[in-house]
Amino acid sequence: MNEGSCRFGLWHVHVYWSETCIHACRFSRDPLPGRVPVELQRYCAGIREDLQCLSSVALDPGYPYSAIYRRVREIPYGGTETYGAIGRELDTSPRIIGLAMKRNPTPLVIPCHRVVSRKGIGGFTPDPEIKNALLMMERKNAMSISR
């Protein structure tokens, strides 16, 4: 198992991974020595990067909430969908979608930051400002490509 971190603004993204499978990912104020997959480095540096080439342990059909995680992975770069819309599509409540997002072991690979409340951006662990920064970065990159 490999481990390391890269920067995203004032935060460090800790990544635990093997080959192209990410086992865990979390945000911390402290660095973790070691390398991370180049796709995640590029993404966190603000470069538009498709993380579909990386897998997550949470996508395995036996993993709790894996159907929700597979659906969230379909939200395109720069886009958002609400907890309620995903819940209706998967025939479950928005609260279950929110719980799954809170328990997401691999944020960024499963882009839980793209799931928002109908009244705002919603929560994000450890700080909703990270979610806001991720969404702003993606929107900016998506707009520059569409011009």
C-alpha positions in Angstrom: 0.0 0.0 0.0 1.3 3.5 -0.9 0.6 6.6 1.0 1.3 10.3 0.5 -0.2 13.7 0.2 -0.5 16.6 -2.2 -1.6 20.2 -1.6 -5.0 21.6 -2.3 -4.9 25.2 -1.2 -4.2 25.4 2.5 -5.0 21.7 2.9 -3.1 18.4 2.3 -4.9 15.6 0.6 -3.8 12.3 2.2 -4.1 9.3 -0.2 -3.7 5.6 0.6 -3.6 3.6 -2.6 -2.3 0.6 -4.6 -1.9 0.6 -8.4 -5.0 2.5 -9.6 -7.2 1.8 -6.6 -7.7 4.4 -4.0 -8.4 2.9 -0.6 -8.8 6.1 1.4 -8.5 9.9 0.9 -8.9 12.6 3.4 -8.1 16.3 4.0 -5.7 17.4 6.7 -3.7 20.5 7.7 -0.6 18.4 8.0 1.4 16.8 5.2 1.9 13.1 4.8 5.3 12.0 3.3 5.0 10.0 0.1 3.7 10.2 -3.4 0.1 10.2 -4.7 -1.2 9.2 -8.2 -0.2 11.9 -10.8 -3.9 12.3 -11.7 -4.8 13.4 -8.2 -1.7 15.7 -8.1 -2.8 17.4 -11.3 -6.4 17.7 -10.1 -5.4 19.3 -6.8 -3.1 21.7 -8.7 -6.1 23.0 -10.5 -5.6 21.2 -13.8 -8.7 19.7 -15.3 -8.1 16.0 -14.8 -10.4 13.0 -15.4 -10.2 10.9 -12.3 -12.3 8.1 -13.9 -9.0 6.2 -14.5 -8.7 5.8 -10.7 -10.9 3.2 -8.9 -12.2 3.3 -5.4 -12.7 0.5 -2.9 -16.2 2.0 -2.4 -17.2 1.1 -5.9 -17.2 -2.6 -5.2 -20.8 -3.9 -5.2 -20.4 -5.3 -1.7 -19.3 -2.0 -0.2 -22.0 -0.1 1.7 -23.6 2.6 -0.4 -21.7 1.5 -3.5 -24.8 2.1 -5.8 -24.9 5.7 -4.5 -21.2 6.1 -5.1 -21.4 4.7 -8.6 -24.2 7.2 -9.4 -22.3 10.2 -7.9 -19.3 9.3 -10.0 -21.4 10.0 -13.1 -21.8 13.7 -12.2 -19.6 15.5 -14.7 -16.7 17.7 -13.9 -17.9 21.2 -13.1 -21.5 20.0 -12.5 -23.6 19.4 -9.5 -26.8 17.5 -8.5 -28.9 17.7 -5.4 -29.2 15.1 -2.6 -32.9 15.0 -3.4 -32.5 14.3 -7.1 -30.1 11.5 -6.6 -32.3 10.1 -3.8 -35.4 10.1 -6.1 -33.5 8.4 -8.9 -32.2 5.7 -6.5 -35.5 5.4 -4.6 -34.0 6.5 -1.3 -34.1 9.6 0.9 -31.9 12.6 0.6 -30.7 11.9 4.1 -29.3 8.5 3.0 -27.5 10.2 0.1 -26.0 12.7 2.6 -25.0 10.0 5.0 -23.3 8.1 2.1 -21.4 11.3 1.2 -20.3 11.8 4.8 -19.0 8.2 4.9 -17.3 8.4 1.4 -13.8 7.0 2.0 -12.4 8.4 -1.2 -13.5 12.0 -1.9 -12.4 13.4 -5.2 -12.4 9.9 -6.8 -16.0 9.7 -5.8 -16.8 13.4 -6.2 -19.1 13.9 -3.2 -18.4 17.7 -3.4 -20.6 17.7 -6.5 -23.7 16.7 -4.5 -25.3 19.8 -3.1 -28.4 20.8 -1.1 -31.3 22.5 -2.9 -30.7 25.5 -0.6 -26.9 25.8 -0.8 -23.8 23.7 -1.1 -24.4 21.4 1.9 -21.8 20.0 4.2 -18.3 18.6 3.7 -15.8 17.1 6.1 -13.6 18.6 7.5 -14.7 22.0 6.2 -17.4 23.1 3.7 -15.0 25.8 2.4 -13.1 22.9 0.7 -16.2 21.9 -1.1 -16.8 25.4 -2.2 -13.2 25.7 -3.4 -13.4 22.4 -5.4 -16.7 23.5 -7.0 -15.3 26.9 -7.9 -12.1 25.4 -9.4 -14.1 22.9 -11.5 -16.5 25.6 -12.8 -13.7 27.9 -13.7 -11.9 25.1 -15.6 -15.1 23.9 -17.3 -15.9 27.5 -18.4 -12.4 28.1 -19.9 -12.7 24.9 -22.0 -16.2 25.8 -23.3 -15.0 29.2 -24.6 
